[in-house]
Amino acid sequence: MTITKSIALFLVAAVLEIGGAWLIWQGVRESRGWGWMGLGVVALGAYGFVATLQPDANFGRILAAYGGIFVAGSLVWGMALDGFRPDRWDVLGALVCLVGVAVIMYVPRAH
């Protein structure tokens, strides 16, 4: 159950952080205005709180592992919302990052 909760929290965090950054990008780069940017700031703030809900209490471990989720999630977000088409190296890099997430977060450790 703990791994399932952790993965779910990583996914929520990714939607909030990537989505928040995307909203700000749209507001600035695509001239969509302050409303988009404001929503982005709110989403980014919410991301910060979601990260604290991870079952593991080690900040460095959580943020290091989340980096891999962010990499893969950013590619997926770009494909879904911006028409981005990753090449095989993008995909390979994202898979390497996700393996890193699994090693950092879910390999059994002696306590």
Secondary structure, 3 states (H helix, E strand, C coil): CHHHHHHHHHHHHHHHHHHHHHHHHHHHHCCCCHHHHHHHHHHHHHHHHHHCCCCCCCHHHHHHHHHHHHHHHHHHHHHHHHCCCCCHHHHHHHHHHHHHHHHHHHCCCCC
